[in-house]
Amino acid sequence: MSAITIQPRKVVFDVTNVPRHWNGGDPVLTRFFDALSVHFPEGERFFIESVRHFQDQAGSERLREDIRHFIRQEGQHGIVHDRFNQVMAGQGVDVQEVTVNLRRFIKVTQKYLPKKYQLAMTAAFEHFTATLGEAMLKEETDMFREADPVMRALFLWHGVEEVEHKAVAYDLYQVAAGGGYVTRASALVVATLMVHLVVAPVFWNMLKLDGVTRQPMVILRGLNRLYGRQGILTRMLPEFMAWFRPGFHPWDSGMPEKVAAWLGEYARHGDPMQASAAVYETAYLERVA
């Protein structure tokens, strides 16, 4: 079960003045996270529904409580990203079309895939988001070094909470859905393919909207920072691939020091902007010392 107590947090970020290319002026790095963000609200709703279907079979009161907090956290994630998605709509991104397409895709998934497999996929998606959340504060990935402070704080808050509840869907899958290695392993393969098939066209359309598709070197540099030998996503592979180890559990990797630091900082004042600034600046100073 969870190694820590999950704590839902109601937060507000003023995203009205966020620059178009908020991640260090890099359109590729910015639009990669924007393309994730635009899918988060509907994706979070799918996760909640998948978990709710099995929550009465959770067994222990601790897992039941974790599920309640998981649902509240995921619901808040959807609200916050919905607000930023409206900013992107103002930039010309067709958020409504993306939402409708994803909703249709999810309905087909829910119609044809067994509930157990949907829960396994939710656990797999949660593994991806938790791995990304842990990477957000790792010195070697440095994905938000020059990001707008508001967007850095927004994604760090989201990422930290993904780490905080990273085992909930997995534990429910084991306890209520009977577990099973083959289903679990295949679910991450399917989930990874889905992320790329669903997100990649939106990512490309955003770059096209910005006129970046006519700048091949800009695209190549950005993709190298994501998928290159020392890229952000490439560096996540060892933790990501741990999912396929028999006997794996999300808490095998423990609680990253910087994530714990964010949680401690937030507990002192309840401000995600301050928590982000304090923890990220500390990490930066340690890098350059």
C-alpha positions in Angstrom: 0.0 0.0 0.0 1.0 3.7 -0.1 4.2 4.6 1.6 2.8 8.0 2.6 -0.6 9.6 3.4 -2.1 11.1 0.2 -3.1 14.7 0.7 -5.6 16.4 -1.8 -4.7 20.0 -2.3 -6.9 22.8 -3.9 -4.6 25.1 -5.7 -4.9 28.0 -8.1 -2.4 29.1 -10.7 -2.7 32.5 -12.6 -1.9 31.3 -16.1 -3.4 34.3 -17.9 0.0 35.9 -18.7 2.0 32.7 -19.4 4.1 33.3 -22.6 3.3 31.2 -25.6 6.6 29.3 -25.5 6.8 29.2 -21.7 9.5 26.5 -21.4 12.7 28.6 -21.9 11.4 29.9 -25.3 11.7 26.4 -26.8 8.6 25.7 -28.8 9.2 21.9 -28.9 9.7 21.5 -25.2 6.8 23.8 -24.5 4.4 22.2 -27.0 5.3 18.7 -25.7 4.0 19.5 -22.3 1.1 21.5 -23.8 0.1 18.5 -25.8 0.1 16.4 -22.6 -1.8 19.1 -20.7 -4.6 19.4 -23.3 -5.3 15.6 -22.8 -5.1 15.6 -19.0 -8.7 16.5 -18.0 -10.4 13.8 -20.1 -7.6 11.3 -19.2 -8.0 12.0 -15.5 -11.7 11.3 -15.8 -11.0 8.0 -17.4 -8.6 7.1 -14.6 -11.2 8.0 -12.0 -13.9 5.9 -13.7 -11.6 2.9 -14.0 -10.8 3.1 -10.3 -14.3 3.7 -9.2 -15.5 0.6 -10.8 -13.5 -1.5 -8.4 -13.3 0.7 -5.3 -16.0 -1.3 -3.4 -13.7 -4.3 -3.7 -10.7 -2.5 -2.3 -10.6 -4.6 0.9 -8.7 -2.6 3.4 -9.9 0.8 4.8 -6.4 2.2 4.0 -6.8 1.5 0.3 -10.3 2.8 0.3 -9.1 6.1 1.8 -6.2 6.2 -0.7 -8.8 5.8 -3.5 -10.9 8.7 -2.2 -7.8 10.9 -2.0 -6.7 9.7 -5.5 -10.0 10.7 -7.0 -9.9 14.1 -5.4 -6.3 14.7 -6.6 -7.1 13.6 -10.1 -10.2 15.7 -10.2 -8.2 18.8 -9.1 -5.6 18.1 -11.8 -8.4 18.1 -14.4 -9.7 21.5 -13.2 -6.3 23.1 -13.2 -5.4 21.9 -16.7 -8.8 22.8 -18.0 -8.0 26.4 -17.1 -4.6 26.3 -18.9 -6.3 24.6 -21.8 -8.4 27.7 -22.2 -5.3 29.8 -22.5 -4.1 27.5 -25.3 -7.5 27.9 -27.0 -6.9 31.6 -27.0 -3.7 30.9 -28.9 -5.6 29.2 -31.6 -5.3 25.6 -30.4 -8.5 23.7 -31.1 -8.9 22.4 -27.6 -12.6 21.5 -28.2 -11.7 19.2 -31.1 -8.9 17.5 -29.2 -11.3 17.0 -26.2 -14.1 15.5 -28.4 -11.6 13.2 -30.2 -10.2 11.9 -27.0 -13.6 11.5 -25.4 -14.6 9.4 -28.4 -11.5 7.4 -28.2 -12.0 6.7 -24.5 -15.6 5.7 -25.1 -14.5 3.0 -27.6 -11.9 1.8 -25.1 -14.5 1.5 -22.4 -16.9 -0.3 -24.7 -14.5 -3.0 -25.9 -11.9 -3.5 -23.2 -12.7 -5.4 -20.0 -12.9 -3.3 -16.9 -9.9 -5.2 -15.4 -7.8 -4.2 -18.4 -9.0 -0.6 -18.1 -7.8 -0.6 -14.5 -4.5 -2.2 -15.6 -4.1 0.6 -18.2 -4.8 3.2 -15.6 -2.1 1.7 -13.3 0.2 1.8 -16.3 -0.6 5.4 -17.2 -0.1 6.3 -13.5 3.3 4.7 -13.7 4.2 6.9 -16.7 3.0 10.1 -15.0 4.7 9.2 -11.7 8.0 8.4 -13.5 7.7 11.8 -15.3 6.9 13.5 -11.9 10.0 12.0 -10.3 12.1 13.1 -13.3 10.8 16.7 -13.0 13.1 17.4 -10.0 16.0 15.3 -11.1 19.1 17.4 -11.7 20.1 15.5 -14.9 16.8 16.0 -16.7 16.5 19.7 -15.9 13.3 19.9 -17.9 12.0 23.2 -16.4 15.3 25.0 -15.8 14.2 28.1 -17.8 10.5 27.6 -17.6 8.0 30.3 -16.7 7.6 30.1 -12.9 3.9 29.6 -13.0 4.0 26.7 -15.4 7.0 25.2 -13.6 5.0 25.3 -10.3 1.9 23.9 -12.0 3.7 20.9 -13.5 5.7 20.3 -10.3 2.6 20.3 -8.2 0.9 17.9 -10.6 4.0 15.7 -10.8 4.5 15.5 -7.1 0.9 14.4 -6.6 1.4 11.7 -9.2 4.3 10.4 -7.2 2.3 10.7 -4.0 -0.5 8.4 -5.3 1.5 6.3 -7.7 0.6 3.0 -6.2 -3.2 3.4 -5.8 -4.4 2.1 -9.1 -1.7 -0.6 -9.0 -2.7 -1.8 -5.5 -6.4 -1.8 -6.5 -5.5 -3.8 -9.7 -3.7 -6.4 -7.5 -6.3 -6.6 -4.8 -9.6 -6.2 -6.5 -8.9 -7.2 -10.1 -6.7 -10.2 -9.3 -3.5 -8.8 -10.7 -1.7 -10.8 -13.3 1.7 -10.1 -14.8 0.8 -10.6 -18.5 -2.1 -8.2 -18.3 0.0 -5.6 -16.4 2.9 -5.8 -18.8 0.8 -5.6 -21.9 -1.1 -2.7 -20.4 2.0 -0.5 -20.3 2.8 -1.4 -23.9 -0.7 -0.5 -25.0 -0.7 2.7 -22.9 2.6 3.8 -24.3 1.4 3.3 -27.8 -1.8 5.2 -27.0 0.1 8.2 -25.6 2.2 8.5 -28.8 -0.7 7.8 -31.2 -3.0 10.3 -29.4 -0.6 13.0 -28.3 1.8 13.1 -31.3 -0.7 14.5 -33.9 -1.8 17.2 -31.4 1.9 18.0 -30.7 2.6 18.4 -34.4 -0.5 20.5 -35.0 0.6 22.8 -32.2 4.1 23.2 -33.8 2.4 23.8 -37.2 0.2 26.5 -35.6 3.4 28.2 -34.3 5.1 28.0 -37.7 7.8 25.7 -36.3 7.3 22.9 -38.8 9.1 25.1 -41.2 12.1 25.2 -38.9 13.6 21.7 -39.0 16.7 22.5 -36.9 14.5 23.8 -34.1 12.5 20.6 -34.2 15.5 18.4 -34.2 17.1 20.2 -31.3 13.9 20.0 -29.3 13.4 16.3 -30.1 17.0 15.6 -29.1 16.3 17.2 -25.7 13.3 14.8 -25.4 14.4 11.6 -27.1 18.2 12.0 -27.6 20.9 9.9 -25.9 20.8 12.3 -22.9 17.1 13.3 -23.4 14.5 13.9 -20.8 12.4 10.9 -21.8 15.5 8.7 -22.5 16.8 9.3 -19.0 13.5 8.1 -17.6 13.8 4.6 -19.2 15.4 2.7 -16.3 12.6 3.7 -13.9 9.9 3.3 -16.6 11.1 -0.2 -17.7 11.1 -1.4 -14.0 7.4 -2.0 -14.6 8.2 -5.2 -16.5 10.2 -6.7 -13.6 8.3 -9.6 -11.9 7.3 -8.6 -8.4 7.5 -4.9 -9.2 5.7 -2.4 -7.0 5.6 1.4 -7.6 7.0 2.1 -4.1 10.1 0.0 -4.9 11.7 3.3 -6.0 10.8 5.0 -2.7 10.2 8.7 -2.2 12.6 10.9 -4.2 14.4 13.4 -1.9 13.3 16.5 -3.9 9.7 15.3 -4.0 9.7 14.9 -0.3 11.3 18.4 0.0 8.4 19.9 -2.1 5.8 18.2 0.1 7.6 19.5 3.3 7.8 23.0 1.9 4.2 23.0 0.8 3.1 21.7 4.2 4.7 24.8 5.8 2.7 27.5 3.9 0.3 25.8 1.4 1.7 27.7 -1.6 2.7 25.6 -4.6 4.5 28.6 -6.1 6.7 29.0 -3.1 7.3 25.2 -2.8 8.3 25.1 -6.5 10.7 28.1 -6.2 12.3 26.8 -3.0 12.8 23.2 -4.1 13.8 24.0 -7.7 16.1 26.8 -6.9 17.8 24.5 -4.3 18.2 21.8 -6.9 19.7 24.4 -9.3 22.1 25.8 -6.8 23.3 22.3 -6.0 23.9 21.7 -9.7 26.1 24.8 -10.2 27.9 24.6 -6.9 
